[in-house]
Amino acid sequence: MAAKRSPLSGTSPRESRGPGHKALLGVQLVGASALAGAIVAGIALPAVGGVGLSAKAAANDFNNLPGDLVVPTLSQASTIYDANGGVIATVYSRDRTSVLLSQIAPVMQNALVDIEDHRFYQHGAIDLQGTLRALLKDSSSGGVSQGGSTLTQQYVKNVFIEEAGDSAAGVAEATRQTAGRKIQELKYAIELEQKLSKQQILDNYLNITYFGGGAYGVEAAAELYFSKHASQLTLPEAALLAGLVQSPSAYDPVQNPASALTRRNEVLDAMASYGSISTAQAVQAKAQPLGLKVTTPKTGCIAAKAGDEFFCNYVEHVLLDDPAFGATSEARQALFDQGGLKIHTTLNPQDQAAEEQAMQNHIYSSDKAVAVSSMVQPGSGQILAMAQSRPFGTGTNQTEINYNVDAMHGGGEGFQTGSVFKAVTAATALSQGIPLSYPINSPASADYPAMTDCDGVVHPAVPGDQNDTTVPYGNIDMVKAMADSVNTYFVPLEAQAGLCNVVHMAQSLGLGNQGMMNAAGTGLEPLAQAQSLTLGVNDLTPLQIANAYASFAANGTYCSPTAITQVVDASGKSLTVPSGNCHQVLTPAVAQQVNTLLHSVVSDQGTGASVAIPYSDAGKTGTTNSEAQAWFAGYTTQVSDATVVTNPNYPLNSLNGVDIGGHSYDPAYGYETAGPIWHDAMIAAMSGQPNTALGFAPGPKN
């Protein structure tokens, strides 16, 4: 008679044997391969020949099969944290939290063993009784059944399934029931039984196996079905979970409660028959309902903290796209799928809340127009906030497109920037020694002068350059031209600085058409080199603009935008993260001159005067043709922010007369639409920070 366990006890006489038993077990293990070979050789299996194992040679060939199974590190959930250590989201390829066997209720361990392999602690890798019975049945029927598999063999199969990941073909191959596969599983099982203790095998099994509902491992299953930890499972709960292993879909307690109840009671009967519990305990447990308390895991960026979803999505794309996390896309995907990562990010909760509240103050999620904003820290490139007025999701008035970023990172193509781009032209001219006082006659309208692009193509003079006013400006300097955003000043300034030079300056500031990987692998495609380049005809993203403007605030230091500060893998090892690669692209003197120009915009006489903040600031409005997009970008020494209001579904449609937060504007200039959002966000973000003066250059003498 089999040794009995104390009901609901954590240990079992079948688990705790003396030295004599260990010696006997060693003999059994040493002879296991020979025994397995004899079984294979002695049973006429029709499919054996298909794997190169004739009945005559089976015993010898069995010993030549590979037996060194690599036990995988189980895929687990990863956690994304904000800059203060708060949880943004939990993401995973598989819902699993690995736990130690000591963290799994003993009754759960007993239930699983009793229903799946009640002789687990008594046999080696092979349960001779079960295997012979199954093989004889298969031989007579001509098929291959599940019967006779030990827990160790089942664990081996689960390893194959785990390695297959989300590949349907891989999973099908891992679960294909052929004689050859069962024999290979047997060989691996023998090796595992020699390397691992029974407790280790059971521990691995309970953490790897699928329990349905997307839950892998008993801890995730306990949390899913009963909203508790595996250590807290009661007898009827443990019996239910143990019963799911055979067929998670057929016995799904949510979808098929009657079948699940029947299966649970079968497990309870098995436990009573093998002495794990008493008959009275089984009867009492069977009288209880399923007792489900389902908690659907709130995972993935869709379940991130409200407002953080777009940034979360961006972080995922960085992990999957940046070579810092693997030389190939396959390597990066494997890292993400493996999970167990602790991902610490740059997202500042105060700044994020500031962006979201500012949008709520000025635009509704149901508006046709959408507001999009990014905040970056000058001098580091760290992304402080990323928000949209249209929430993340697939429902009405929602979107999963992150308009702050390019298509490579889950966004779109960007938006034309209008006069926000004039700062780049000014930086180019100033870098070449053209002074702030440089005079240009600026009529109400003029021709685009001839220019030569970076490919040597000469673009002849054409008409079309004009201002919003019909009044000519006459001879004005760069400061006046920037304050009033005079097109007929900046187009000839672009010609004077050189079209190609402006392109190169833009690229040094991280500006370029995004969305498709170029030959250099940077994702930065060349800008369209039109004579109207300075007027913002290229599509750029708020993150790009905020980051470029941050270079002016940081005395000419450009840093690549970064979202991740640290990644710790499941083993506790810190991984290399993308660097901001900060470097000087403008001399401090030129950066200070740009600051002077952009500060004129928010001065009393500038186009952005109405949205100036009570800090040392600088900024620029931008409005595209027909007011299709309206921008405001600006900064202090601590924060750079770019905000655009547009209709992303109909990018060529005018914002004129469109309802924006209960108001309509005609014309819908940047300082009226995007500007107030920028203003409110910057005021809140700067709260508690010192009013550190930007570096300014002396303006031109009048």
C-alpha positions, 0 to 999 in steps of 0.5 A: 500500500502506498504511504499516506500523507497527513491531510493538507500537510506540507510534507509527505512520507512519499517525499521524505525518505531515508538514505537507503531510499536515496541509494535505491533511487540512484540505482533506478536513475542509472538504469533508467536509460536501459529500461527506456531503451528496453521499453522502446525495443520491446514494443512494436510501435508503427511510428518508431521507424519514422524517427530512425529507431527500428525496433531492433536498434531502439535500445542503442539508438535511445542512448544516443539521443540528445538528453541535455534539456536547457531549462528556460528562464520563464517569461514573466511580466515586466514593470515600467516605473516613472521617475519617482518610482511609481508604477506606470504599467505592467507589461508582458508577453505572458501573464506569469509571476514565478514563485518558490515552491515554499510560496505555493500552498501545500494543498495545491502541490498535493492536488496537482500531484494526485490528479496528474501523477500520483506516483510522482514521488515513487518512480523515476523519470519513467512510471513503468506501470503507466508507460507500459499500459499506455504503450501497449494501448497505443500499439494495439490502437495504432495511435499515440495517447497522452497516458503514461506521461509522468509530471517530469515528462509533462514538464519537458513538453511544457518547456517546448511550448514555452520555447515556442512562444506565440508561434502557432506552428511551434506550439503545434510541433511541441504538442504533437503526439508521435512516438518519436516525440514521446521517446525524446521527452522520455530521454530528457525526463531521465536527464532531468531526474538525475539533475533536479530533485522532485521538489525542483521539478514540481516547482518548475512545473507549477510555474511553467504550466498554463492554467487558462485565461492567459495565466501561466503558472499557479501564482498568476492563476490564483490571482486570476481566478481567486484574487489571491496568492498561490500560498493562500489557496484553499482545498477546493480552490487548489483542486479547481486549479489542478484540474485545469491543467489537463484542458484549460479551455474545456474546464474553464471555470468562467466559460464552462462552470459546470464542467469545471465543477465536475473536474474539481470534484474528480480531483478531490476524489483522487486526493481522498483516494490517495490519502492526501485528504480524508473522505470527509474533507472531500465531501465538505469541499465538494459541497462548496461552490466554485467560489470564483473571484475573478480579477482580470490582470490590468496589464499592458499600456492600455491599462497604464496609469491614466494619461501615461499610456502614450509614454508607456507605448513609446517605451515599449517601442524603444525596447523593441527598436533600439540596438542598445537592447539587442543587435537584432530585432529578434534579440530585442523581441526575445528580451521583451518576451522573456520579461521580468524587467524593471524598467525605470523611466524619465516620466515626471509625474508633476510634469505629466499631470501639468500637461494633462490638466492644461489640455483639459483646461482648453480642449475636449477629448470629443473635439475634432481637433486634438492637442499633442504635447511633449516636454523635455529636460534641456541638457539631458534629453530626458522626456518629462511628459507626453500627453494628448487630448484624445485618450489612448484606446480603441473607442470613440474619441480615442486613438492608439496613435501617439502623435508625439512621436514618429511612426517607428515609435508608435506615432504618425508622420508628424505635422508641418510646423509653420514658423516654429522652424524659423528658429533653425534658420536663425541658428544657421545664420547666426552660426555663420556670423550673420548678426542679430542686427542684420537688416532685410527689406521685408515687403508684404509679399515677395519672390522666393529667391533662387537657392541650391540644395544639398544635392546641388540642385538649383531651385529658381526664383518663384513667387509666393512668399508673403506675410499675414499682413498686407502692410510692408515691414520695410528694413527690419532686423532679425529680432523684430522679424522673429518677434513678428514672425515675418516670412519675407525676412526669413526666406531671404535670410535662409537664402543668405545662410544657404539652404543646405546649411539650414538642412544640416543645422536642422539635422544636427538638432534631431529634425528630419522626416521620421517613420522609415529606417534609412540606410544609416539605420537612424530613422532620420530621412532627409528633409524636403529641401524646398525654398519654403523650408524655413516656413515649416513645410516639413512634417515633424513631431512635438517630441522632435521640436521640444528636443530641438528647442531644448538645445537652445535652453542648454547653451547649444548642447543637443541630447537625443531624447531618452525615456529610459534611465535603467533596466534591470533584468530578471536576474538582477543585472542592469542592462545598458540603456540608450544614451542621450549622447549629449554634444555641442551643436551650437556655440553658447554665444549662438544659443544665447542669441537664439534665446534673445530672438525667441524671448522677443516673441513672448515679450510685450510686443511679440506674437506670443506675448499673451502666453508668456509665463513669469519665468525667464522664458523663450518661445515661438508660435507656428501656424501653417497654411490655412491654419491646418496646424497651430503650434507653440514651442518654448522653454525655460532652463529646466523645461522645453515644451512643444504643443500642436493643435491639429485635426490628425484625421483631416490634416489639410482641413483648417482649424478656423471655426472648429470647436476647440474646448468650447471656442472657435477661432478664425484665424486659429493662430498658434498663440490662441490655440496651442499657446494657452495649453503651453502656458498652463502646462509650463506654469504647473511644471515650473511650480517650485522650481527656481527662476533661473535666467536663460543666457541672453545676448545683447540685442541690436542697438536701435 
